[in-house]
Amino acid sequence: MSGGGPEGPGADDEPGSLAGLRWQQVQQPGFFGYPGGWRDWLARSIAARRLAVSLAVADSVAIAIVVTVIAASVIRGRPAGGVQYLLAPGILLVVAGQVWAVLVITARRPPRTGRRLLAGPNRGRSISEDLISSFGPVDRRVATIVGALCVIGFLSFITAIFFTWQGGPAGPGGGCLYRLEGHGIYTCVSKSAYDLAGAAQQRIAAGPLLFFFAIHLYAALASSKANWPLTVIGVDGSGS
């Protein structure tokens, strides 16, 4: 006798199916369609490479400006005009470059592992070797130039400090046309000393900016290559 109720699953239904309906797990698309997640996107996607190239171009322009400011302040012995208007966009570029550099370093670190990222045998030999260990290889000449720029930025900062022992430029007052102010103490100086202190202040700010722009340029260039490897130098020198 046939009933009007719902039929049970047929004997020929496949396991995991219900009344002929098959069920299967939905595949996750990954990050922007890259199954390897954001690391895979960063290393493989055209959009990421274009972003890296854009950062490299911006860093190159910033490096040219900062080097010019440092050289002009040393040669002329006085601060360059209008530099204060470049400080805000320079800081924004440093922040953007730093975020990108951290992403590149993190992407090259094997996930869920306690292995140190910069523990390779070349670690600490030179700035260029450290950059290679951190961000991956680029042309050796580029690595050398970036290392030299880092040294210039560091020296610019250190040497400029000696010209600001008495403070930075302050407005006229107390019968003195040229004054330096440091920790609330005003010192009357000559115009040349006043100009040298102003130029030194610019180099104190420009030195660290040059250092970071150079490192960020390297990170952008290393990550702009097609399918750059997500590897890291291990403790024993082998890739991971």
C-alpha positions as CSV (number, residue, x, y, z in Angstrom):
1,M,0.0,0.0,0.0
2,S,1.4,3.3,-1.0
3,G,1.2,6.2,1.4
4,G,1.1,9.9,0.7
5,G,3.9,10.7,3.2
6,P,7.4,11.9,2.2
7,E,9.7,9.2,0.9
8,G,12.8,8.3,2.8
9,P,16.2,8.5,1.3
10,G,16.7,5.9,-1.4
11,A,19.0,3.0,-1.0
12,D,21.0,4.2,-3.9
13,D,21.6,7.7,-2.4
14,E,25.3,8.4,-1.9
15,P,26.7,8.8,1.6
16,G,26.5,12.4,2.7
17,S,23.5,13.1,0.6
18,L,19.8,13.7,1.6
19,A,17.0,12.7,-0.7
20,G,19.4,13.0,-3.6
21,L,20.8,16.3,-2.6
22,R,24.6,16.3,-2.2
23,W,26.3,18.4,0.4
24,Q,29.9,19.7,0.1
25,Q,32.0,22.2,2.0
26,V,32.2,25.6,0.5
27,Q,35.8,26.5,-0.5
28,Q,37.1,29.7,1.0
29,P,38.4,32.1,-1.7
30,G,41.3,33.3,0.4
31,F,42.6,36.9,0.5
32,F,41.5,38.7,-2.7
33,G,41.3,35.3,-4.4
34,Y,44.7,34.1,-3.3
35,P,44.4,30.8,-1.3
36,G,47.7,31.5,0.5
37,G,46.2,34.5,2.3
38,W,47.6,38.0,2.4
39,R,51.2,36.8,2.2
40,D,50.4,35.1,-1.1
41,W,48.7,38.3,-2.3
42,L,51.6,40.4,-1.3
43,A,54.1,38.2,-3.2
44,R,52.1,37.2,-6.3
45,S,49.5,39.9,-7.1
46,I,50.0,42.6,-9.8
47,A,48.2,45.1,-7.5
48,A,50.8,44.6,-4.8
49,R,53.7,45.0,-7.2
50,R,52.2,48.2,-8.5
51,L,51.9,49.5,-5.0
52,A,55.5,48.6,-4.3
53,V,56.7,50.4,-7.4
54,S,54.7,53.5,-6.5
55,L,56.3,53.5,-3.0
56,A,59.7,53.0,-4.6
57,V,59.2,56.0,-6.9
58,A,57.9,58.2,-4.0
59,D,60.9,57.1,-1.8
60,S,63.3,57.9,-4.6
61,V,61.9,61.4,-5.0
62,A,62.0,61.9,-1.2
63,I,65.6,60.7,-1.1
64,A,66.7,63.1,-3.8
65,I,65.0,66.0,-1.9
66,V,66.5,65.1,1.5
67,V,70.0,64.6,0.1
68,T,69.8,68.0,-1.6
69,V,68.7,69.6,1.6
70,I,71.6,68.0,3.6
71,A,74.2,68.9,0.9
72,A,72.9,72.5,0.6
73,S,72.9,73.1,4.4
74,V,76.5,71.8,4.6
75,I,77.8,73.8,1.6
76,R,75.9,77.1,2.3
77,G,76.1,77.0,6.1
78,R,72.6,78.1,6.5
79,P,69.1,76.5,6.5
80,A,67.2,76.0,3.2
81,G,63.9,77.9,2.9
82,G,60.5,76.2,2.6
83,V,61.7,72.9,3.9
84,Q,59.0,73.0,6.7
85,Y,56.3,72.5,4.1
86,L,57.8,69.2,3.1
87,L,57.9,67.8,6.6
88,A,54.2,66.7,6.8
89,P,54.2,64.7,3.5
90,G,57.6,63.3,4.4
91,I,56.3,61.9,7.6
92,L,53.2,60.4,5.9
93,L,55.5,58.7,3.4
94,V,57.7,57.4,6.2
95,V,54.6,55.9,7.9
96,A,53.4,54.3,4.6
97,G,56.8,52.9,3.9
98,Q,57.2,51.5,7.4
99,V,53.9,49.7,7.2
100,W,54.9,48.2,3.9
101,A,58.3,47.2,5.2
102,V,56.7,45.5,8.2
103,L,54.3,43.6,6.0
104,V,57.2,42.4,3.8
105,I,59.2,41.2,6.8
106,T,56.2,39.5,8.3
107,A,55.3,37.8,4.9
108,R,58.8,36.3,4.6
109,R,58.6,34.9,8.1
110,P,57.3,31.3,8.1
111,P,53.8,31.4,9.8
112,R,53.4,29.8,13.2
113,T,57.0,29.4,14.0
114,G,59.3,30.8,16.6
115,R,62.3,30.9,14.3
116,R,64.0,34.3,14.3
117,L,63.7,36.2,11.0
118,L,67.2,37.7,10.9
119,A,69.3,34.9,12.2
120,G,71.1,34.1,9.1
121,P,74.9,33.8,8.9
122,N,75.2,37.2,7.1
123,R,73.3,39.0,9.8
124,G,75.3,42.0,11.2
125,R,78.1,41.9,8.6
126,S,76.9,45.1,6.8
127,I,73.8,47.1,6.3
128,S,73.4,45.7,2.8
129,E,73.6,42.1,4.1
130,D,71.0,43.0,6.8
131,L,68.7,44.4,4.2
132,I,69.0,41.2,2.1
133,S,68.2,39.1,5.1
134,S,65.2,41.2,6.0
135,F,63.6,41.9,2.7
136,G,65.2,39.6,0.1
137,P,67.8,40.1,-2.6
138,V,68.0,42.9,-5.1
139,D,70.8,44.1,-7.4
140,R,74.0,44.3,-5.3
141,R,74.6,47.8,-6.5
142,V,71.2,48.9,-5.2
143,A,71.9,47.3,-1.9
144,T,75.3,49.1,-1.7
145,I,73.7,52.5,-2.6
146,V,71.0,52.0,0.0
147,G,73.5,51.1,2.6
148,A,75.5,54.2,1.8
149,L,72.4,56.4,2.1
150,C,71.7,54.9,5.5
151,V,75.2,55.8,6.6
152,I,74.8,59.4,5.3
153,G,71.6,59.8,7.1
154,F,73.1,58.6,10.4
155,L,76.2,60.8,10.0
156,S,74.0,63.8,9.1
157,F,72.1,63.4,12.4
158,I,75.2,62.8,14.6
159,T,77.4,65.5,13.2
160,A,74.6,68.1,13.3
161,I,74.3,67.7,17.1
162,F,77.6,69.4,17.6
163,F,76.3,72.6,16.1
164,T,73.3,72.7,18.5
165,W,74.9,72.4,21.9
166,Q,73.7,75.9,22.7
167,G,70.3,75.3,21.3
168,G,68.3,76.2,18.2
169,P,67.6,79.5,16.5
170,A,65.3,81.8,18.5
171,G,63.8,85.2,17.8
172,P,65.7,88.4,18.7
173,G,65.4,89.9,22.1
174,G,67.3,91.2,25.1
175,G,69.2,93.6,22.8
176,C,70.5,90.6,20.8
177,L,69.6,90.2,17.1
178,Y,70.7,86.5,16.8
179,R,69.9,84.2,19.7
180,L,70.0,80.5,20.3
181,E,67.6,78.8,22.8
182,G,68.2,75.6,24.6
183,H,66.3,74.4,27.7
184,G,65.0,77.9,28.3
185,I,68.5,79.5,28.2
186,Y,69.1,82.1,25.6
187,T,72.6,82.7,24.2
188,C,73.6,85.7,22.0
189,V,75.6,84.6,19.0
190,S,76.9,85.8,15.7
191,K,74.9,85.5,12.5
192,S,77.1,82.7,11.2
193,A,76.7,80.7,14.4
194,Y,72.9,81.4,14.2
195,D,72.8,80.1,10.6
196,L,74.9,77.1,11.3
197,A,72.6,76.1,14.2
198,G,69.6,76.5,11.9
199,A,71.2,74.3,9.2
200,A,72.1,71.7,11.8
201,Q,68.5,71.5,13.0
202,Q,67.5,70.7,9.4
203,R,70.1,68.0,9.2
204,I,69.0,66.5,12.5
205,A,65.5,66.1,11.0
206,A,66.7,65.1,7.5
207,G,69.1,62.4,8.7
208,P,66.6,60.0,10.2
209,L,64.2,60.7,7.3
210,L,66.9,59.7,4.8
211,F,67.7,56.6,6.8
212,F,64.1,55.4,6.7
213,F,63.5,56.4,3.1
214,A,66.5,54.4,2.0
215,I,65.3,51.3,3.9
216,H,61.8,51.6,2.6
217,L,63.1,52.0,-0.9
218,Y,64.9,48.7,-0.6
219,A,61.8,47.0,0.8
220,A,59.7,48.3,-2.0
221,L,62.2,47.3,-4.7
222,A,62.6,43.8,-3.2
223,S,58.8,43.3,-3.1
224,S,58.2,44.7,-6.5
225,K,59.7,41.7,-8.3
226,A,57.3,39.2,-9.8
227,N,56.7,36.2,-7.5
228,W,59.4,37.2,-5.0
229,P,60.1,34.2,-2.7
230,L,58.4,33.9,0.7
231,T,61.6,32.5,2.2
232,V,63.7,33.4,5.2
233,I,67.3,32.5,6.0
234,G,67.2,30.1,8.9
235,V,69.7,29.6,11.7
236,D,71.6,27.1,9.7
237,G,71.6,29.3,6.6
238,S,69.0,27.1,4.8
239,G,65.8,28.6,3.3
240,S,62.5,28.0,5.1
